[in-house]
Amino acid sequence: MSAHDCDSCAVRSELARMGVNLDRFDRVVALAGNPNTGKSTLFNALTGLKQHTGNWPGKTVNRAEGGFEFNHVRYKLVDLPGTYSLLSASHDEEVARDFLLFGQPDATVVVTDATALERNLNLVLQVMEVTDHVVVAVNLMDEARRKGIGVDVRSLSRDLGVPAVAIVARTGEGLHALLETIDGVTSGAVSTKPLRVKGTPEFQRAVAELVPLIEQAAPGVPNARWIAIRLLDGDAQVEEALASGRLAALAAEQRQAPERFAAQIALEGAQ
Amino acid sequence: MTSTASTPAIDAIRRASTLRETLHSSFRDEAVKSIYAEATRIAGRAAHSSADRRLGFEQRIDRLLTSPLFGLPIMAALLAVVFWLTIAGANVPSAMLASGFFWFEDRAAAAFDWIGFPWWVTGFVWHGVYRGLAWVVSVMLPPMAIFFPLFTILEDLGYLPRVAFNLDFLFRRAGAHGKQALSMAMGFGCNAAGVISTRVIDSPRERMIAILTNNFVPCNGRFPTLIMLATIFVGAQFPPAFASAAAAGAVMGVVVIGVIFTLLVSWLLSKSLLRGEASAFTLELPPYRRPGFLRILYTSLIDRTLFVLWRAILTAAPAGAVIWILGNINVGGTNLAQHSANFLNPLGQAIGLDGVILLAYIIAIPANEIVVPTMIMVYMGTGMMSDVESFDDLKRLLVDENGWTLLTAVNLMLFSLLHNPCATTILTIYRETLSMKWAAFGALMPLSLAFLVTFLVALVWW
């Protein structure tokens, strides 16, 4: 099958890397995923930037932003720190969580490691609790093949209710299919029905009762459902954010001007 | 804010806690459990493993690299090889760069004289600013251009998490977090970057320990000082064939002392100011990956080497100017540099150093890279020698003309290892902790420790 060759030539013809040129963009795409699954490698492949990558979990501690153009649509791509979950309170998980919650990306690509799918899916399921527009990129397919692991992305898509694409970020394999999927999800041409863990009827009733209260307390806040779940869980940080009005402020802050991020990338040259 | 008023936010939070009562206490555990169960089910359907080849070559390597018996010695050996390659490889290009730069300085100064610029313009531009730059580039560029790519290869290969794994038991015993080994490793490149990388540590207490002790591994700005001293005072004691290896061994020894101080200070902090138990964590050992050649070159040369060099140049030029001015303004027959050095001399002598070295450290607060060039320029401004083109010349300048002994070299290495972090790192500590108190502590604690240790060594030595 020569799909691989076609893939990379098509990417070259339609993908324009825009580096930190983020003056105008039409859609925002976030890159989430477990540590060391190749988010930064994918970020570099799409934007043409040289964000540092390293083979150890925790390399990206800040979020980095870059741009690319595909099919005449300009995208802003946000590389988030790798996390195993969205529940705990470490600084890097907070950066990732805040952006997914309040940055309102048009799509979130969860980069997963094909050789450790089960563990990676835990995060996918958590991200799907926060946002509907999820694309699962099954990365490191080459390593999986070497280890004799095959991943059926169609079965994965069906079960998760969101598209899944097999890629090798390092070589560019599958990037074209990924970009088309991102295009579809962000434009609304592809609709997603993310699998959600429902919980008991009492739990569902409690969430339904809290959502309007939260929307009243912090108008315009997205993901009120997720915040309701966190409140029920007694998440002190979310409580504090809601009480102090920081929740609404965060939503505004995450949408801020791009120059900060260019400076941030320059700063990260030091690493 | 302590508002007891009933705002919509407070209402929502109160309602949530009432509703929580109605739920089964383990509802969240159950939700998490069902997420895990879903993940297992879906992954089981989508992923097929045809053969379990994981118990292959890679795992055997891992078992060796992280074995309780061989893990640490292999790590030390790898580090020693990196230092040896750096020292052995950097010697010749450093000398070539230096002689090239100083040849140009003579010609350029002569040209300025010929054109008819006043002596102080020539002196300020060429013997001040330019000489500072020339020193920094020739002393720093070759070792960095070798060290950074080697370090990046180890990083890309996936060796760093194994280092953390090997050192975990030591850090845990010191009451610190095992991932501190990762931020410590980043500190070898740059302490400011090391401080930022402590963000991988979840617990605030252990993160603070990692931030405050990051300074005890020598960053790239301090390696040239260590390498120079090791080459002149240790390497020169051995036959030429073994000189580089002996110098590498000495640098290695200093690094080990740095790690010991990291652990010791971590332990002291976790018993006093930052009391607490070490927390458990999971660390993935990623598969070994073949490093990308071009990316290594880019990351290590453009991003790391040029970035650090550029910063050094930015601080070296003004420092060169300051030194030239200090060396050329005379008050009562002696220049200002000499006055300041004389003033600092009693303190310097007490800790086995001298006034010039302390003066150099004060001028070099913005960036540690320029300590050695500053020192040499002050010595040259006051001594007879006008040119230093090789390590032999340097040795003559330091030992014969300025009375350095082995104690001076040892204490300078210790001082360089332990003293306060550079201004950039202090600023980074402030930005990461948002506390003036901790930033000040992060600067003064290592400085006092440096004075204490060098003072004790000098005391015992005599």
Chai-1 contact restraints between the chains, C-beta under 6 A:
chainA,res_idxA,chainB,res_idxB,connection_type,confidence,min_distance_angstrom,max_distance_angstrom,comment,restraint_id
A,N36,B,P286,contact,1.0,0.0,6.0,A-B,restraint_1
A,K50,B,Y298,contact,1.0,0.0,6.0,A-B,restraint_2
A,G54,B,E155,contact,1.0,0.0,6.0,A-B,restraint_3
A,N55,B,D156,contact,1.0,0.0,6.0,A-B,restraint_4
A,N55,B,G158,contact,1.0,0.0,6.0,A-B,restraint_5
A,N55,B,P286,contact,1.0,0.0,6.0,A-B,restraint_6
A,N55,B,R289,contact,1.0,0.0,6.0,A-B,restraint_7
A,W56,B,L160,contact,1.0,0.0,6.0,A-B,restraint_8
A,W56,B,P161,contact,1.0,0.0,6.0,A-B,restraint_9
A,P57,B,E284,contact,1.0,0.0,6.0,A-B,restraint_10
A,G58,B,V200,contact,1.0,0.0,6.0,A-B,restraint_11
A,V61,B,R199,contact,1.0,0.0,6.0,A-B,restraint_12
A,S90,B,D202,contact,1.0,0.0,6.0,A-B,restraint_13
A,H91,B,R199,contact,1.0,0.0,6.0,A-B,restraint_14
A,D92,B,R199,contact,1.0,0.0,6.0,A-B,restraint_15
A,L117,B,A43,contact,1.0,0.0,6.0,A-B,restraint_16
A,L117,B,A47,contact,1.0,0.0,6.0,A-B,restraint_17
A,E118,B,A39,contact,1.0,0.0,6.0,A-B,restraint_18
A,E118,B,T40,contact,1.0,0.0,6.0,A-B,restraint_19
A,E118,B,A43,contact,1.0,0.0,6.0,A-B,restraint_20
A,L121,B,A39,contact,1.0,0.0,6.0,A-B,restraint_21
A,L121,B,I42,contact,1.0,0.0,6.0,A-B,restraint_22
A,L121,B,A43,contact,1.0,0.0,6.0,A-B,restraint_23
A,N122,B,I35,contact,1.0,0.0,6.0,A-B,restraint_24
A,N122,B,A39,contact,1.0,0.0,6.0,A-B,restraint_25
A,L125,B,I35,contact,1.0,0.0,6.0,A-B,restraint_26
A,L125,B,E38,contact,1.0,0.0,6.0,A-B,restraint_27
A,K147,B,R53,contact,1.0,0.0,6.0,A-B,restraint_28
A,G148,B,S49,contact,1.0,0.0,6.0,A-B,restraint_29
A,G148,B,S50,contact,1.0,0.0,6.0,A-B,restraint_30
A,G148,B,A51,contact,1.0,0.0,6.0,A-B,restraint_31
A,G148,B,R53,contact,1.0,0.0,6.0,A-B,restraint_32
A,I149,B,A47,contact,1.0,0.0,6.0,A-B,restraint_33
A,I149,B,S49,contact,1.0,0.0,6.0,A-B,restraint_34
A,G150,B,H48,contact,1.0,0.0,6.0,A-B,restraint_35
A,V151,B,A46,contact,1.0,0.0,6.0,A-B,restraint_36
A,V151,B,A47,contact,1.0,0.0,6.0,A-B,restraint_37
A,D152,B,A46,contact,1.0,0.0,6.0,A-B,restraint_38
A,S155,B,R45,contact,1.0,0.0,6.0,A-B,restraint_39
A,S155,B,A46,contact,1.0,0.0,6.0,A-B,restraint_40
A,L156,B,A46,contact,1.0,0.0,6.0,A-B,restraint_41
A,D159,B,I42,contact,1.0,0.0,6.0,A-B,restraint_42
A,V197,B,A31,contact,1.0,0.0,6.0,A-B,restraint_43
A,V197,B,S34,contact,1.0,0.0,6.0,A-B,restraint_44
A,V197,B,I35,contact,1.0,0.0,6.0,A-B,restraint_45
A,G199,B,A31,contact,1.0,0.0,6.0,A-B,restraint_46
A,E202,B,L23,contact,1.0,0.0,6.0,A-B,restraint_47
A,F203,B,L23,contact,1.0,0.0,6.0,A-B,restraint_48
A,F203,B,F27,contact,1.0,0.0,6.0,A-B,restraint_49
A,A206,B,L19,contact,1.0,0.0,6.0,A-B,restraint_50
A,L210,B,A16,contact,1.0,0.0,6.0,A-B,restraint_51
A,L213,B,A12,contact,1.0,0.0,6.0,A-B,restraint_52
A,L213,B,R15,contact,1.0,0.0,6.0,A-B,restraint_53
A,I214,B,A12,contact,1.0,0.0,6.0,A-B,restraint_54
A,Q216,B,P8,contact,1.0,0.0,6.0,A-B,restraint_55
A,A217,B,P8,contact,1.0,0.0,6.0,A-B,restraint_56
A,A217,B,A9,contact,1.0,0.0,6.0,A-B,restraint_57
A,A217,B,A12,contact,1.0,0.0,6.0,A-B,restraint_58
A,L231,B,A16,contact,1.0,0.0,6.0,A-B,restraint_59
A,L232,B,A16,contact,1.0,0.0,6.0,A-B,restraint_60
A,L232,B,R20,contact,1.0,0.0,6.0,A-B,restraint_61
A,D233,B,R28,contact,1.0,0.0,6.0,A-B,restraint_62
A,E239,B,I13,contact,1.0,0.0,6.0,A-B,restraint_63
A,L242,B,A9,contact,1.0,0.0,6.0,A-B,restraint_64
A,A243,B,A9,contact,1.0,0.0,6.0,A-B,restraint_65
A,G269,B,D303,contact,1.0,0.0,6.0,A-B,restraint_66
A,G269,B,F307,contact,1.0,0.0,6.0,A-B,restraint_67
A,A270,B,C190,contact,1.0,0.0,6.0,A-B,restraint_68
A,A270,B,A193,contact,1.0,0.0,6.0,A-B,restraint_69
A,A270,B,F307,contact,1.0,0.0,6.0,A-B,restraint_70
A,Q271,B,A193,contact,1.0,0.0,6.0,A-B,restraint_71
